[in-house]
Amino acid sequence: MDTGSLAIHAMPREDWPAAAAICTESLGPREATAEAATPPWSAGDAARRPYWRLAARSAGEKA
């Protein structure tokens, strides 16, 4: 991946399935989250400020 072309933006709801998969994968080793389980979008959306929900794209694709 060319990190020079990453674009960071607010994560829209349609990106949640991919983000949830990453969150779920990290739960076992507790590498990237303190969550005990992957929350549904509605719970995560309500509990976090919009500027904490970020996504990255590289050449228009999720990164």
Protein Blocks (a to p, Z undefined) as FASTA:
>chain_A
ZZklcccddddfklmmmmmmmmmmmmmnommbcbfbdcdfklmmmmpcfklmccddeehi
aZZ
